[in-house]
């Protein structure tokens, strides 16, 4: 009773001091807590995830640049992918994760075999990820072993290739130390081979004869104050191919300027050198990316950028050396044109990039690319870094052509997003010097659901 009397007296005094308005004040606004994950149970100790992605594509002349031939690749198809994952985290320092994936290419004239004629193919429900982790990846020491995705930097050399319907995963062991301003990963791995009708295996467990081992060290830092990241890495690839054995090292660095600390201006640069052996020949190669831009702090958030990408080719196939940059395991779809004609191999690629955001949910982008061979004594390589668009053509023009990409991305909410795009390739003199030289087109519509 005494506590209630004191409370009423305090409220009365406050009311008098405010002229009696306290009684007329609106009730406090209830704060609604953010919606939790509907697939999380037992206080986060058991979490499920789900993805459904469908993309309808129309392609014309993307592979042969020849309107005179109705190729199997001049077609339309539906790409469909379903994923279901489960995370078990009994303690803060122990986690188990498994994710299955079912990927299909529907109503396509291409073979339903991944990689044949550029097909994304079928891979009936299989294991995409399956790992155990000790520790936390965000703080202190952790160890992660099993089937997992590897992604480093901007993914120009190592990424999960999520645009491709099957994507990419590795059987790997990774040791990581994370501090406030830096982290270091040490890993060894082998890429998983996707094959429908059988359990997908890497060379660690399969018998492909390739005996691939891909290892590396990646240091990501915030040591340069005006950068969002300043990274250094060393990768090593050892494998056998029908052309011979390969054993080489890639050393590189990635720097990304922070527009918030540079008055809206920013820059990105990544450079890498390679040395060792490829197909029993001595390798010496280089690749670089340089970009400058400005991000406006205004309505629609315009972002304008100019960049140049370069990678060496082999200028003399008969000298016993290799100058072709080896693109490793990238997500190249993000960088060198959405028609996926080009990898970070034997190329010059200046480009102009523009994006605006009319709303927080809607983003419009326009990219214009120009392409030249670094040398026409080497081939034009596709997005995967080894399939050829056209072969060696000494004396041919180096100018491949140009590409215009227009994309519309709409994120309705955190669980549902849409993507529309159209790309046109303007054929250049290199194509007319080496065969058919017709323009190419690519259009797509994608919907993705994530929980």
N, C-alpha and C positions, 0 to 999 in steps of 0.2 A: 504494500500500500504506500509506503514511504517513497519508493522509486517512482510509482505512478504519479504521486502528487508532485514530485520534483519535475517530472516530464511535462505534466500539464502546465505547471507554472512557467517553465521555459518556453513552451509553445505560446502561452498567453503573452509573455513579455515580448516575444518576437513579433507577434501580431500587432501589439500596440506600437512597437518601434517602427513598423512598416505601414502604419496608418490603417491597420486592420485588413490589408490586402492578402495576408497569408491564407485566410479562409477561402479567398477567391482564386488562388493559384491553381493551375491545372495539375492533375496528378502526374507523377514522374512517368516518362516514356519507358516502356518495357524494352529492354535490349534483347533481341532475338539472337541466340547463339548460332554460329555458323553451322550449316547442315553438315553432319558427319558423313563418312563413307558408308553407304548402305551395305557394302560387302565386307565391312570390318566387324569382327566379333571378339569377345573375350578381352576387351580393352586393348585391341590391336595385336593380340598374340596370334590371331588367325585372320588373315586378310586374303580375300579373293580379288582377282582383277579380270576384266573382260574387254575384248576389243572386237569390233566388227567393222571391216573396211571394204568398200566396194568402189571400184573405179572403172568407168566406161571409157575406152580409148578408141580413137579413129586415127589411123596412120596411112599416109600416102607417099610413096617414094622415099621413106625414111632410111631405107637400107641400100637401095640400088640407084636412086636418083634417075629412074628410067620410067617415063610415062608410057613407053611403048610395050612394056611387059606388065601383065597383071600378076604380080608376084604374090605368094602366099602371105607375105608381110604387108601387102596393101589391103588392109582389112580392118574390121572393127571387132572388138571383143570386150567381155566383162571380166575384170579381175576381182576375185573375192577372197577375203582372208578373215579367218576367225581365230582368236586366241583366248585361252582360258588359263589363268595362273593362280597359284596358291602359295602364300607366304606363311610360314610358321616361325614365330619368334618367341620361344619360351622364356628367354631372358634378354636383357639389353645387349649382351655380348655374343649371342648365338642366334643365327638365322638359317632357315632352310627355304629354298624356293624352287618351284617347278612350274613350267609353262608349256602347254601344248599348242601347236599351231596346225591349222588346216588351210592350205592355199590352193586355189583353183583358177585356171584360165578357161573361161566358158565361151562357147560359140566362136571359136577361133579356127582358122584354116591352118595355122601353124601347128607343128607337132606339139603334143602336150608333154614335152620333155624339156626340163629347165635348161636353157642355154642354146637349144637348137633353133636356128634361124631367128635368134633374138627372143625366143619364147620365154615367158615367165613360168609356163607349164603348171603341172599339178604336183602337189606333194600332200598326200592324204595324211590325216592327223598324225603328227610326229612330235618329238621332244625338241623344242626350240631352246629352252633354258632348263637347267637342273643343277643347282649349286648349293654349297654350304659355306657360310661365312662366320668367322670368329672375329669379334670386335666390331667397330663402327667405321664406315668409310669416311665419315666427316670429322672424326676426332681420334687422334692417337693411332695405334698400330692395328691393322686388320689383315686377315688372310682369307681369300676367297678361292675356292677350288670347285671345278665342275664345268658344265656347259654354261657359257655366259657370253654376253655381248662385250666387245671392246670398242671404246670410242675415245679418241684423243684429239685435243685441239679442235680445229674446225672440221675434222674428219677428211682432210685432203689426202691422208695416207692410211688412216685406220678409222673405220666407222662401221655401224651396223647396217647401212644401206637399206633404210626403212622404206624408201620409195619402191624398191623392187619387191614384188609380192612375197617371195619367200624370205627376203631380207638376208642377213648374214649373222652367224654365231660361231663361237670358238669353243673347243675343249681347252681349258686353260687353268693355270694356277697363278694367282696374283697376290703379291705382298704389297701393302700400301701403308704409308705413314702420312697422316694429315695433321698439319699445324694451322695456326691462325692465318698465316700469310704465305704458306706454301704446302705442297703435297708432292710425294714421290711414289710412283708406281714401278714395281719390278715384276715382270710377267714372262711366262713362257707358254706357248699355245700351238694349236694346229687348227686351221679352219675346217668347219664341218661341211661335208659334201652332201647336197640335197639330192635325193633320188627317190622317186615315188615307188611304193610297193615294198620298200625295205627300210629298216631302221637306219636313220641318217648317222653316218660315222665320220670322224676325222681320221687323219693318218695315225693318230695315237692308238686307235683301236682297230682301224680298218687295214686292208691290204691293197691299197691302190698302187703301191710301188713308188709313190712320190716321196714318202718319208719326210713330209714337211714339218719343220719346226720353226716357228716364228716367235722371237723373243724381243724384249725391249726394256728400256728404262725411260720414264717420262716424268720430268720435273716441271710442275706448274707453280708459278709464283706470282705474288703481288708486290714484288720488290721495287719495281719502277713506279713511282707515285702517280704519274699521269697515264698509266696503262691499266686496262681491266685485267690483263694477264700478260705475263712474260715467261714463255715456256722454252724448255730445252729438251731434246730427246735423242735417243740412239736406238735404232731398230736393227735386228739381225734376222735374215731369212736364209734358211738352209733347206734345199729341196732338190729332188731329181725330176727331170723332165725327159721326154723322148729325145730332145735335142742335146741333152747333157746335164750335168749337175750345176747347181747355182749355190753360191755361198757369198753373201755380200752384206755390207753395213750401210745404213742410212743415218746420217747425222744432220740435225736440223734445229731450227728455232722459230717460234711464233711470237710476234708482238702485236698487241691490239690497243690502240689509243682510246681513251675514255672521253667521249664528247662532253660529258658533264664537267670535266676538268680542263677542257681545251676550248671553251667558248662555243661549243656546237660542232667544231671541227673534229675529225677523227682520222686515223690511219690504221691499216692492217698490213702486215708483211709476214710472209713465211718463206723461208729458204732452206733448201736441203741439198746435200751432196751425197753421192754414193760411190763406193769403191769395193772391189772384190772380184768375184767371178760370176758370170751368167752364161749358162750353156757351155761351160769350159772355156770361155773367153774372158779376157780382162775387162772389167767394167770401170768406167769413169764417167759419171753423169751428174747433172745439176738441174734443179727446178726452182722457180721462184714465183711468188705472188706479191703484188704491191697494189694497194688501194688507198685513195684519199677521198674524203667526203665531208658533207656538212649535214647535220641533223637540226632542222629548224624547231625551235620551241614555240610553236604557234598552232593555230587551228589546222587540222588535217595532218599535222606532224610530217611535213615533207622531208624526205631523205634523199639526197642526191649524191651519187658517187661515180668515180672513174677508177678503173683498175686495169692491170696488165698482168697476164699470166704467161709463163714461159717454161718450157721443158726441152731439154736437148734430145736430139735424135742421133742416129748413127750415120755419119757422113760417108763411111766407107765400109761396106759389108765384107770386103775381102781382105781387110788388114789384120784380122785376128783379134781385134778389140771391139768392145761394145760401148757406144755412146748414148744408147737409148735409155732414158730415165725409166726406172721400174716403179709403177704407181702403187704397188703393194695392195692394200685392201681398203679402198676409199669409198666415200659416198659422193661420187663425182656429179650426181644429178643436181646437187646444190649449186654448182659453180660454173660450168662451162656450156650452158645452154640446155634447156629442158627437153630437147629432142634427143639428147644422149648420144650425139654423134662423136663426142670428143672426150678423151681422157687427158690427164696431165702428163702427156707423152708427145715428144716431137711436135711442139706447137708454139705459135705466138697467138695470144688471145687478148687483144684490147677489148674493153667493154664499157658500156654506159649503163648505170643502174638508177632507177627512179621509183620511189614508192610514196604513197600517201595513205592516210587513215581518216576517211570521212567520219567514222565513228570508232568507238573503242573495239567494236566487234568486226568491222569491215576494213580490209586492207587491199589496196590496188597496187600492182607492180608492173613496171615495164622495164625490160632489159634488152639491149641491143649488142650483139657480139660480132666481131670480125675474126676470121681465122686464116692463119698461114701455117704451112709446114715450117718447122725450124730448118729442115733440109728435105728436099724431094728425093734424096738418096735413101731415105727411110720411108716407111709406110705411114699412112694416116690411120691412127688407132682409135677405136671406139671407146665408149665410156668405161669399159672394163679394163682397158689398158693393154689388151693383147689381140682382140679381134680386129681385123683390118677392114676399113671402108674401101680403100684402094691400096695397092701394093707399091713397091719401089718404082719410081718413075723419073730417072735422071733426065734433066732437061725440061721437065714440065714446069709450068708456073707453080709457084708456092701458094698462091691465093686459093683457098678452098671455097670461100664464100662468106655469107653473113647470115645471122639468125635474129629474128625478132620474137620475143616472148612476152605475152600479156597474161597476167594471172589475177584472179579475184579470189581472195580467201575470206570466208565468213565464219566466225566462231560464235555460234548461237549461245552456248554456255560451255562450262568446263567439260561436259560430256559429249557434246555434239558439234561437229564442224563440217564445213563444206569447202570445196576447192574446184574452181573452174579455170581452164587455161586453153590458150591457143598459141601455136608457134608456127612460124613460116621460115623456111630456109631458102635463101637466094643463092643459087648455084654459082660458083666462081670459075675462073679459068683453069684451075687444077683439074676440076671435074671434066670440063670439055676437052682438056688435053689428054685425059686418060680413059675416056669413054662417054657414057650417057651423062648429061648435065641438065636434067630437069629440076625445077624447084620441088620442094617437099613441104608437106603439111602435117600437123599433129594437133589434135584437139582432145580434151578429156574433161570429165566431170566426176568428182569424187565426194563420197560421204563417209564419215568416220564417227563411230560411237565408241567411247572409252568409259570404263568404270574401274 
